[in-house]
Amino acid sequence: MRDFITEVVAERFDILTNQANKLDTVKHLREMAHEMESQAKGLLDDQVHPYFQEFSRAHDELACTLSHWFYVKGVQDGMQLLMFILLDEGKPRGNS
């Protein structure tokens, strides 16, 4: 069951990522980043260029990993909150 939930969460994250990539703000930021990267490449010599590319890839991977982690944690928190609410509803309440 845990594998199923993990797969569903990962699939939903991919769907939301694709939707987010269609947002005008995200498109604009990606274009800006691409332009800045192109300009920086022109300023770098051949020895530094591979390190810049590796840094850029690592930065992108870090941002994606953090986003995925926050998404999964948000799902977990939401499930815990739902369980708390559902379990709490069945408990008798004292008259205060």
All heavy atoms as an XYZ file, in Angstrom:
784
protein
N       0.831     -1.195      0.000
C       0.000      0.000      0.000
C       0.875      1.259      0.000
O       0.546      2.222     -0.658
C      -0.920     -0.031      1.236
C      -1.837      1.145      1.310
S      -3.051      1.102     -0.001
C      -4.350      2.022      0.707
N       1.979      1.212      0.760
C       2.867      2.368      0.842
C       3.454      2.694     -0.534
O       3.575      3.866     -0.893
C       3.966      2.106      1.856
C       4.908      3.261      1.997
C       5.823      3.045      3.138
N       5.518      4.106      4.085
C       6.313      4.481      5.035
N       7.428      3.872      5.235
N       5.995      5.463      5.828
N       3.839      1.661     -1.306
C       4.373      1.890     -2.652
C       3.335      2.543     -3.547
O       3.650      3.426     -4.346
C       4.848      0.577     -3.280
C       6.103      0.031     -2.620
O       6.816      0.812     -1.957
O       6.362     -1.176     -2.764
N       2.078      2.111     -3.409
C       1.001      2.690     -4.199
C       0.845      4.177     -3.900
O       0.734      5.004     -4.802
C      -0.317      1.956     -3.926
C      -1.508      2.621     -4.553
C      -1.718      2.542     -5.921
C      -2.398      3.351     -3.783
C      -2.811      3.169     -6.513
C      -3.488      3.986     -4.366
C      -3.691      3.884     -5.732
N       0.856      4.508     -2.618
C       0.720      5.917     -2.215
C       1.898      6.731     -2.733
O       1.726      7.836     -3.241
C       0.577      6.036     -0.685
C      -0.761      5.445     -0.252
C       0.694      7.484     -0.226
C      -0.951      5.334      1.239
N       3.104      6.173     -2.634
C       4.298      6.856     -3.136
C       4.176      7.117     -4.632
O       4.500      8.208     -5.111
C       5.558      6.018     -2.838
O       5.645      5.831     -1.431
C       6.805      6.705     -3.342
N       3.691      6.120     -5.368
C       3.522      6.282     -6.818
C       2.476      7.345     -7.141
O       2.675      8.162     -8.039
C       3.123      4.951     -7.450
C       4.240      3.938     -7.496
C       3.788      2.595     -8.040
O       2.798      2.556     -8.799
O       4.428      1.584     -7.704
N       1.381      7.351     -6.389
C       0.319      8.341     -6.617
C       0.836      9.745     -6.327
O       0.591     10.686     -7.091
C      -0.937      8.012     -5.768
C      -1.924      9.166     -5.781
C      -1.590      6.741     -6.271
N       1.567      9.900     -5.233
C       2.112     11.208     -4.875
C       3.094     11.678     -5.945
O       3.059     12.835     -6.373
C       2.777     11.161     -3.479
C       3.615     12.401     -3.220
C       1.720     10.996     -2.400
N       3.970     10.791     -6.403
C       4.945     11.149     -7.438
C       4.251     11.515     -8.745
O       4.631     12.490     -9.407
C       5.926     10.002     -7.654
N       3.218     10.759     -9.101
C       2.471     11.054    -10.334
C       1.780     12.411    -10.232
O       1.813     13.211    -11.166
C       1.447      9.952    -10.585
C       0.700     10.119    -11.896
C      -0.271      8.976    -12.150
O       0.095      7.816    -11.874
O      -1.388      9.262    -12.624
N       1.174     12.682     -9.083
C       0.495     13.970     -8.886
C       1.492     15.126     -8.919
O       1.220     16.175     -9.495
C      -0.258     13.952     -7.540
C      -1.014     15.220     -7.263
C      -2.198     15.391     -8.178
N      -2.937     16.590     -7.787
C      -3.557     17.374     -8.627
N      -3.592     17.078     -9.911
N      -4.185     18.442     -8.213
N       2.666     14.918     -8.324
C       3.704     15.941     -8.356
C       4.100     16.242     -9.799
O       4.257     17.407    -10.179
C       4.932     15.486     -7.557
C       6.047     16.498     -7.555
C       5.992     17.604     -6.725
C       7.143     16.343     -8.385
C       7.017     18.539     -6.724
C       8.172     17.276     -8.390
C       8.105     18.370     -7.560
N       4.255     15.199    -10.615
C       4.605     15.393    -12.030
C       3.514     16.170    -12.768
O       3.813     17.060    -13.566
C       4.852     14.047    -12.718
C       6.121     13.369    -12.239
O       6.993     14.054    -11.659
O       6.248     12.143    -12.446
N       2.268     15.836    -12.495
C       1.147     16.543    -13.132
C       1.162     18.023    -12.746
O       1.034     18.914    -13.601
C      -0.200     15.887    -12.753
C      -0.325     14.516    -13.425
C      -1.377     16.788    -13.128
C      -1.481     13.681    -12.901
N       1.340     18.287    -11.447
C       1.369     19.678    -10.976
C       2.583     20.427    -11.522
O       2.490     21.621    -11.838
C       1.351     19.725     -9.453
C       0.057     19.247     -8.794
C       0.214     19.202     -7.281
C      -1.114     20.130     -9.193
N       3.714     19.741    -11.650
C       4.906     20.364    -12.225
C       4.644     20.777    -13.665
O       5.000     21.891    -14.073
C       6.106     19.398    -12.151
O       6.374     19.098    -10.783
C       7.345     20.008    -12.782
N       4.013     19.891    -14.423
C       3.686     20.222    -15.818
C       2.728     21.412    -15.890
O       2.875     22.290    -16.744
C       3.083     19.011    -16.534
C       4.109     17.944    -16.821
O       5.302     18.237    -16.973
N       3.685     16.709    -16.889
N       1.756     21.452    -14.993
C       0.823     22.580    -14.966
C       1.544     23.870    -14.574
O       1.299     24.928    -15.161
C      -0.327     22.304    -14.001
C      -1.276     21.240    -14.488
C      -2.353     20.905    -13.468
O      -2.323     21.374    -12.334
N      -3.323     20.089    -13.874
N       2.430     23.783    -13.599
C       3.172     24.968    -13.155
C       4.064     25.504    -14.264
O       4.214     26.722    -14.414
C       4.008     24.640    -11.917
N       4.638     24.612    -15.049
C       5.514     25.038    -16.147
C       4.762     25.805    -17.230
O       5.378     26.489    -18.047
C       6.233     23.832    -16.754
C       7.345     23.329    -15.873
O       7.957     24.096    -15.131
N       7.607     22.042    -15.924
N       3.441     25.717    -17.233
C       2.622     26.434    -18.212
C       2.219     27.827    -17.725
O       1.678     28.616    -18.500
C       1.374     25.621    -18.550
C       1.692     24.321    -19.267
C       0.460     23.488    -19.495
C       0.838     22.157    -20.123
N      -0.314     21.260    -20.247
N       2.493     28.121    -16.457
C       2.146     29.437    -15.908
C       3.019     30.517    -16.543
O       4.213     30.320    -16.763
C       2.341     29.457    -14.389
C       1.456     28.518    -13.576
C       1.889     28.531    -12.112
C      -0.004     28.929    -13.704
N       2.422     31.665    -16.816
C       3.157     32.768    -17.444
C       4.364     33.197    -16.616
O       5.427     33.469    -17.160
C       2.227     33.967    -17.685
C       1.210     33.698    -18.782
O       1.457     32.810    -19.636
O       0.169     34.370    -18.792
N       4.197     33.265    -15.314
C       5.300     33.678    -14.440
C       6.470     32.712    -14.544
O       7.633     33.128    -14.632
C       4.830     33.759    -12.977
O       3.710     34.640    -12.906
C       5.927     34.235    -12.068
N       6.168     31.426    -14.524
C       7.225     30.409    -14.622
C       7.903     30.480    -15.984
O       9.138     30.422    -16.077
C       6.655     28.999    -14.350
C       7.700     27.921    -14.596
C       6.123     28.906    -12.920
N       7.115     30.631    -17.031
C       7.696     30.756    -18.378
C       8.634     31.954    -18.445
O       9.734     31.869    -18.987
C       6.589     30.900    -19.428
C       5.822     29.635    -19.696
C       4.741     29.911    -20.731
C       3.869     28.713    -20.979
N       2.799     29.006    -21.958
N       8.184     33.071    -17.896
C       8.988     34.294    -17.910
C      10.296     34.098    -17.141
O      11.373     34.488    -17.608
C       8.187     35.457    -17.317
C       8.948     36.730    -17.215
N       9.329     37.459    -18.330
C       9.425     37.397    -16.138
C      10.012     38.520    -17.931
N      10.078     38.503    -16.605
N      10.214     33.495    -15.955
C      11.412     33.262    -15.153
C      12.381     32.305    -15.851
O      13.598     32.497    -15.808
C      11.041     32.728    -13.774
C      10.369     33.739    -12.851
C       9.833     33.040    -11.604
C      11.324     34.859    -12.484
N      11.845     31.289    -16.507
C      12.708     30.356    -17.255
C      13.409     31.075    -18.413
O      14.584     30.840    -18.677
C      11.914     29.171    -17.774
C      11.547     28.178    -16.714
C      11.058     26.878    -17.320
N      10.522     26.010    -16.316
C      11.249     25.242    -15.515
N      12.548     25.257    -15.599
N      10.671     24.458    -14.625
N      12.675     31.927    -19.112
C      13.271     32.695    -20.214
C      14.376     33.608    -19.690
O      15.451     33.701    -20.294
C      12.198     33.508    -20.939
C      11.249     32.671    -21.763
C      10.062     33.457    -22.299
O      10.027     34.705    -22.129
O       9.158     32.834    -22.875
N      14.110     34.278    -18.573
C      15.116     35.159    -17.976
C      16.360     34.361    -17.585
O      17.490     34.783    -17.856
C      14.558     35.852    -16.733
C      13.670     37.027    -17.033
S      13.000     37.813    -15.526
C      14.427     37.983    -14.482
N      16.152     33.215    -16.961
C      17.283     32.383    -16.539
C      18.070     31.902    -17.741
O      19.315     31.889    -17.726
C      16.782     31.197    -15.719
N      17.370     31.526    -18.800
C      18.047     31.059    -20.017
C      18.875     32.186    -20.643
O      20.017     31.976    -21.072
C      17.030     30.513    -21.019
C      17.641     29.995    -22.271
N      18.413     28.851    -22.308
C      17.621     30.467    -23.532
C      18.838     28.649    -23.536
N      18.369     29.617    -24.302
N      18.299     33.387    -20.695
C      19.021     34.538    -21.240
C      20.271     34.847    -20.407
O      21.349     35.093    -20.963
C      18.120     35.768    -21.291
C      17.051     35.713    -22.362
C      16.115     36.906    -22.292
O      16.512     37.955    -21.732
O      14.995     36.785    -22.803
N      20.110     34.817    -19.092
C      21.251     35.098    -18.219
C      22.331     34.021    -18.364
O      23.522     34.329    -18.377
C      20.779     35.193    -16.767
C      19.893     36.405    -16.510
S      19.164     36.394    -14.869
C      20.569     36.856    -13.898
N      21.902     32.780    -18.493
C      22.864     31.694    -18.674
C      23.614     31.867    -19.995
O      24.836     31.692    -20.052
C      22.148     30.346    -18.638
C      23.086     29.162    -18.742
C      22.358     27.834    -18.668
O      21.119     27.810    -18.510
O      23.042     26.795    -18.777
N      22.898     32.228    -21.038
C      23.538     32.441    -22.344
C      24.552     33.581    -22.281
O      25.654     33.478    -22.839
C      22.489     32.751    -23.410
O      21.652     31.642    -23.613
N      24.184     34.659    -21.597
C      25.107     35.783    -21.456
C      26.336     35.391    -20.644
O      27.465     35.752    -20.991
C      24.402     36.972    -20.787
C      23.358     37.608    -21.669
C      22.569     38.691    -20.936
O      22.817     38.974    -19.768
N      21.609     39.281    -21.623
N      26.122     34.632    -19.588
C      27.244     34.211    -18.746
C      28.175     33.275    -19.513
O      29.398     33.364    -19.367
C      26.727     33.523    -17.485
N      27.621     32.412    -20.337
C      28.443     31.496    -21.128
C      29.392     32.272    -22.034
O      30.539     31.875    -22.225
C      27.569     30.566    -21.975
C      26.939     29.459    -21.201
C      26.087     28.595    -22.123
C      25.339     27.536    -21.358
N      24.467     26.728    -22.230
N      28.904     33.367    -22.571
C      29.735     34.182    -23.449
C      30.887     34.847    -22.713
O      31.897     35.196    -23.312
N      30.742     35.028    -21.420
C      31.777     35.679    -20.624
C      32.796     34.692    -20.048
O      33.857     35.100    -19.583
C      31.139     36.454    -19.467
C      30.165     37.562    -19.863
C      29.475     38.104    -18.625
C      30.899     38.669    -20.607
N      32.447     33.410    -20.067
C      33.313     32.400    -19.458
C      34.291     31.821    -20.478
O      33.945     31.618    -21.632
C      32.469     31.263    -18.879
C      31.464     31.653    -17.810
C      30.605     30.458    -17.433
C      32.180     32.186    -16.577
N      35.489     31.527    -20.018
C      36.432     30.879    -20.919
C      36.142     29.374    -20.961
O      35.334     28.852    -20.199
C      37.885     31.170    -20.530
C      38.258     30.651    -19.149
O      37.696     29.620    -18.723
O      39.107     31.286    -18.500
N      36.799     28.673    -21.847
C      36.518     27.257    -22.075
C      36.810     26.378    -20.856
O      36.217     25.313    -20.715
C      37.320     26.749    -23.278
C      36.822     27.349    -24.587
O      35.668     27.819    -24.610
O      37.579     27.343    -25.573
N      37.713     26.813    -19.982
C      38.019     26.014    -18.803
C      36.938     26.136    -17.736
O      36.656     25.187    -17.013
C      39.366     26.430    -18.207
C      40.545     26.037    -19.065
C      41.858     26.459    -18.421
O      41.911     27.491    -17.765
N      42.893     25.651    -18.624
N      36.335     27.280    -17.635
C      35.336     27.524    -16.593
C      33.945     27.067    -17.042
O      33.124     26.654    -16.212
C      35.307     29.031    -16.223
C      34.233     29.325    -15.201
C      36.667     29.472    -15.718
N      33.696     27.080    -18.314
C      32.368     26.767    -18.855
C      31.818     25.424    -18.368
O      30.660     25.359    -17.942
C      32.395     26.835    -20.386
C      31.054     26.717    -20.996
N      30.592     25.530    -21.491
C      30.063     27.619    -21.167
C      29.376     25.702    -21.961
N      29.037     26.966    -21.773
N      32.580     24.321    -18.390
C      32.027     23.045    -17.906
C      31.623     23.087    -16.431
O      30.617     22.485    -16.035
C      33.162     22.038    -18.109
C      34.052     22.651    -19.124
C      33.911     24.131    -18.951
N      32.368     23.824    -15.614
C      32.024     23.948    -14.198
C      30.731     24.738    -14.020
O      29.902     24.420    -13.171
C      33.162     24.619    -13.417
C      34.412     23.785    -13.392
C      35.506     24.140    -14.174
C      34.500     22.643    -12.606
C      36.668     23.373    -14.174
C      35.653     21.872    -12.593
C      36.727     22.242    -13.379
O      37.854     21.480    -13.370
N      30.563     25.753    -14.844
C      29.335     26.542    -14.798
C      28.137     25.672    -15.165
O      27.092     25.739    -14.512
C      29.438     27.745    -15.742
C      28.177     28.556    -15.810
C      27.826     29.404    -14.772
C      27.347     28.458    -16.914
C      26.649     30.136    -14.822
C      26.180     29.197    -16.971
C      25.823     30.035    -15.928
N      28.288     24.860    -16.204
C      27.193     23.979    -16.616
C      26.853     22.983    -15.507
O      25.683     22.730    -15.232
C      27.547     23.231    -17.895
C      27.474     24.091    -19.136
C      27.773     23.289    -20.384
O      28.728     22.514    -20.417
N      26.960     23.473    -21.405
N      27.876     22.420    -14.883
C      27.649     21.465    -13.803
C      26.974     22.144    -12.611
O      26.067     21.591    -11.996
C      28.971     20.826    -13.369
C      28.807     19.705    -12.383
C      27.980     18.546    -12.906
O      27.990     18.285    -14.126
O      27.297     17.909    -12.086
N      27.401     23.364    -12.295
C      26.772     24.121    -11.222
C      25.298     24.370    -11.534
O      24.428     24.208    -10.681
C      27.488     25.459    -11.005
C      26.713     26.399    -10.122
C      26.727     26.242     -8.740
C      25.954     27.422    -10.677
C      25.991     27.092     -7.927
C      25.221     28.270     -9.870
C      25.241     28.111     -8.487
N      25.021     24.756    -12.759
C      23.650     25.040    -13.178
C      22.776     23.791    -13.056
O      21.649     23.850    -12.554
C      23.641     25.565    -14.609
O      22.345     25.887    -15.011
N      23.291     22.648    -13.498
C      22.538     21.394    -13.387
C      22.305     21.021    -11.921
O      21.213     20.600    -11.544
C      23.271     20.258    -14.103
C      23.018     20.215    -15.601
C      23.520     18.910    -16.197
N      24.968     18.807    -16.158
C      25.787     19.252    -17.113
N      25.296     19.842    -18.169
N      27.093     19.117    -16.993
N      23.339     21.166    -11.102
C      23.212     20.835     -9.682
C      22.187     21.750     -9.004
O      21.382     21.297     -8.178
C      24.566     20.939     -8.985
N      22.203     23.028     -9.368
C      21.253     23.978     -8.791
C      19.824     23.609     -9.182
O      18.912     23.630     -8.338
C      21.590     25.396     -9.255
C      20.696     26.423     -8.650
N      19.519     26.805     -9.228
C      20.801     27.126     -7.496
C      18.925     27.699     -8.468
N      19.689     27.914     -7.415
N      19.611     23.265    -10.433
C      18.283     22.851    -10.888
C      17.812     21.598    -10.163
O      16.653     21.496     -9.746
C      18.274     22.605    -12.396
C      18.412     23.876    -13.199
O      18.249     24.981    -12.632
O      18.701     23.776    -14.415
N      18.712     20.642     -9.998
C      18.363     19.403     -9.310
C      18.033     19.668     -7.840
O      17.091     19.105     -7.283
C      19.498     18.386     -9.417
C      19.128     17.031     -8.866
C      20.194     15.981     -9.110
O      21.051     16.163     -9.995
O      20.161     14.970     -8.395
N      18.788     20.544     -7.213
C      18.519     20.912     -5.824
C      17.136     21.545     -5.689
O      16.350     21.173     -4.810
C      19.590     21.881     -5.314
C      19.348     22.496     -3.943
C      19.324     21.428     -2.856
C      20.387     23.557     -3.650
N      16.819     22.485     -6.559
C      15.520     23.162     -6.497
C      14.382     22.161     -6.701
O      13.372     22.201     -5.984
C      15.454     24.273     -7.538
N      14.552     21.249     -7.632
C      13.521     20.244     -7.900
C      13.371     19.297     -6.715
O      12.256     18.963     -6.313
C      13.866     19.466     -9.165
S      12.589     18.291     -9.650
N      14.479     18.876     -6.143
C      14.440     17.961     -4.999
C      13.762     18.622     -3.802
O      12.938     17.994     -3.121
C      15.872     17.508     -4.618
O      16.445     16.839     -5.752
C      15.870     16.567     -3.439
N      14.083     19.883     -3.556
C      13.439     20.602     -2.452
C      11.938     20.739     -2.683
O      11.133     20.528     -1.766
C      14.066     21.979     -2.271
C      15.445     22.002     -1.632
C      16.044     23.402     -1.711
C      15.377     21.539     -0.189
N      11.551     21.079     -3.901
C      10.127     21.216     -4.217
C       9.407     19.891     -3.995
O       8.302     19.848     -3.422
C       9.935     21.653     -5.662
O      10.417     22.946     -5.858
N       9.998     18.811     -4.449
C       9.391     17.486     -4.289
C       9.269     17.139     -2.806
O       8.238     16.640     -2.353
C      10.214     16.430     -5.031
C       9.551     15.101     -5.069
N       9.874     14.099     -4.191
C       8.576     14.607     -5.868
C       9.127     13.041     -4.442
N       8.337     13.324     -5.452
N      10.303     17.411     -2.041
C      10.288     17.110     -0.606
C       9.176     17.882      0.089
O       8.420     17.331      0.890
C      11.650     17.439      0.016
C      11.765     17.028      1.442
C      12.134     15.814      1.931
C      11.498     17.852      2.590
N      12.121     15.829      3.302
C      11.734     17.060      3.742
C      11.091     19.163      2.751
C      11.569     17.556      5.025
C      10.927     19.654      4.039
C      11.165     18.845      5.157
N       9.071     19.190     -0.214
C       8.019     19.999      0.403
C       6.631     19.505      0.003
O       5.699     19.490      0.810
C       8.175     21.483      0.043
C       9.238     22.181      0.842
C      10.317     22.769      0.212
C       9.161     22.247      2.220
C      11.303     23.410      0.938
C      10.133     22.887      2.964
C      11.217     23.472      2.315
N       6.484     19.092     -1.236
C       5.194     18.582     -1.694
C       4.827     17.318     -0.923
O       3.712     17.194     -0.404
C       5.231     18.292     -3.200
C       3.966     17.656     -3.707
C       2.815     18.417     -3.887
C       3.911     16.304     -3.981
C       1.650     17.838     -4.341
C       2.749     15.710     -4.437
C       1.617     16.477     -4.615
O       0.460     15.899     -5.056
N       5.766     16.376     -0.828
C       5.505     15.126     -0.115
C       5.194     15.402      1.351
O       4.265     14.825      1.923
C       6.701     14.145     -0.256
C       6.574     12.970      0.690
C       6.820     13.668     -1.691
N       5.954     16.291      1.972
C       5.694     16.630      3.370
C       4.316     17.276      3.527
O       3.618     17.040      4.504
C       6.779     17.561      3.933
C       8.105     16.866      4.097
C       7.976     15.690      5.039
C       9.237     14.883      5.115
N       9.068     13.617      5.798
N       3.918     18.094      2.584
C       2.594     18.707      2.627
C       1.494     17.662      2.528
O       0.481     17.732      3.235
N       1.693     16.668      1.670
C       0.722     15.577      1.559
C       0.669     14.799      2.871
O      -0.417     14.490      3.383
C       1.071     14.639      0.379
C       0.229     13.373      0.423
C       0.866     15.360     -0.946
N       1.834     14.485      3.428
C       1.868     13.758      4.700
C       1.173     14.550      5.806
O       0.382     13.991      6.577
C       3.313     13.451      5.101
C       3.972     12.405      4.246
C       5.453     12.241      4.578
O       6.057     13.083      5.230
N       6.032     11.147      4.105
N       1.461     15.840      5.884
C       0.823     16.677      6.904
C      -0.689     16.707      6.710
O      -1.453     16.645      7.678
C       1.379     18.101      6.868
C       2.804     18.192      7.372
O       3.316     17.193      7.928
O       3.412     19.269      7.206
N      -1.118     16.817      5.461
C      -2.550     16.824      5.168
C      -3.219     15.521      5.572
O      -4.329     15.522      6.126
N      -2.539     14.406      5.326
C      -3.100     13.110      5.706
C      -3.169     12.978      7.230
O      -4.153     12.465      7.766
C      -2.275     11.983      5.085
C      -2.424     11.919      3.575
S      -1.339     10.712      2.804
C      -2.087      9.195      3.329
N      -2.142     13.449      7.930
C      -2.154     13.387      9.391
C      -3.263     14.267      9.955
O      -3.955     13.883     10.909
C      -0.797     13.809      9.954
C       0.279     12.774      9.741
C       1.643     13.244     10.239
O       1.853     14.425     10.500
N       2.567     12.315     10.354
N      -3.453     15.438      9.385
C      -4.517     16.331      9.833
C      -5.880     15.686      9.599
O      -6.748     15.720     10.473
C      -4.428     17.674      9.112
C      -5.492     18.706      9.457
C      -5.431     19.060     10.945
C      -5.312     19.950      8.607
N      -6.063     15.071      8.429
C      -7.323     14.398      8.130
C      -7.583     13.268      9.117
O      -8.698     13.122      9.627
C      -7.298     13.861      6.698
C      -8.548     13.120      6.243
C      -9.757     14.042      6.273
C      -8.333     12.556      4.845
N      -6.546     12.473      9.409
C      -6.702     11.381     10.369
C      -7.063     11.927     11.748
O      -7.934     11.381     12.430
C      -5.425     10.537     10.438
C      -5.219      9.686      9.206
S      -3.629      8.806      9.173
C      -3.583      8.033     10.755
N      -6.418     13.006     12.155
C      -6.718     13.611     13.453
C      -8.170     14.069     13.501
O      -8.882     13.819     14.477
C      -5.781     14.793     13.721
C      -6.134     15.558     14.959
C      -5.793     15.080     16.210
C      -6.827     16.762     14.863
C      -6.128     15.782     17.363
C      -7.160     17.466     16.004
C      -6.820     16.986     17.248
N      -8.609     14.731     12.443
C      -9.989     15.242     12.404
C     -10.982     14.091     12.432
O     -11.958     14.113     13.188
C     -10.210     16.137     11.166
C      -9.419     17.434     11.319
C     -11.691     16.411     10.947
C      -9.366     18.275     10.055
N     -10.723     13.065     11.618
C     -11.654     11.936     11.554
C     -11.692     11.164     12.869
O     -12.760     10.754     13.329
C     -11.287     11.002     10.401
C     -11.488     11.578      9.006
C     -10.979     10.606      7.956
C     -12.954     11.903      8.759
N     -10.540     10.960     13.477
C     -10.497     10.225     14.743
C     -11.058     11.065     15.886
O     -11.675     10.539     16.808
C      -9.071      9.774     15.062
C      -8.493      8.722     14.113
C      -7.038      8.437     14.453
C      -9.318      7.441     14.153
N     -10.853     12.360     15.829
C     -11.328     13.252     16.878
C     -12.845     13.388     16.845
O     -13.473     13.600     17.873
C     -10.667     14.623     16.743
C     -10.923     15.503     17.954
O     -10.615     15.052     19.074
O     -11.432     16.622     17.768
N     -13.462     13.232     15.676
C     -14.908     13.392     15.559
C     -15.667     12.333     16.344
O     -16.761     12.576     16.828
C     -15.332     13.334     14.087
C     -15.075     14.608     13.342
C     -15.558     14.534     11.894
O     -16.050     13.482     11.463
O     -15.429     15.547     11.203
N     -15.084     11.143     16.480
C     -15.784     10.056     17.169
C     -15.656     10.115     18.680
O     -16.333      9.372     19.380
N     -14.820     10.997     19.195
C     -14.600     11.068     20.643
C     -15.683     11.934     21.284
O     -16.066     12.981     20.754
C     -13.227     11.670     20.954
C     -12.103     10.771     20.543
C     -10.780     11.395     20.907
C      -9.639     10.498     20.475
N      -8.335     11.088     20.745
N     -16.161     11.480     22.452
C     -17.159     12.320     23.162
C     -16.497     13.584     23.692
O     -15.327     13.584     24.070
C     -17.632     11.424     24.300
C     -16.592     10.359     24.449
C     -15.874     10.244     23.124
N     -17.220     14.643     23.705
C     -16.715     15.930     24.183
C     -17.400     16.273     25.503
O     -18.594     16.084     25.661
C     -16.956     17.010     23.161
C     -16.232     16.724     21.871
C     -16.556     17.762     20.835
N     -16.151     17.271     19.536
C     -15.076     17.673     18.879
N     -14.320     18.604     19.377
N     -14.760     17.172     17.724
N     -16.619     16.814     26.402
C     -17.171     17.230     27.690
C     -17.905     18.559     27.579
O     -17.630     19.367     26.692
N     -18.846     18.755     28.425
C     -19.567     20.033     28.440
C     -18.754     21.035     29.284
O     -18.568     20.835     30.462
C     -20.959     19.877     29.036
C     -21.849     19.044     28.136
O     -21.585     18.947     26.950
N     -22.874     18.440     28.719
N     -18.307     22.095     28.663
C     -17.537     23.101     29.386
C     -18.318     24.366     29.512
O     -19.005     24.791     28.706
C     -16.233     23.454     28.682
O     -15.557     22.330     28.246
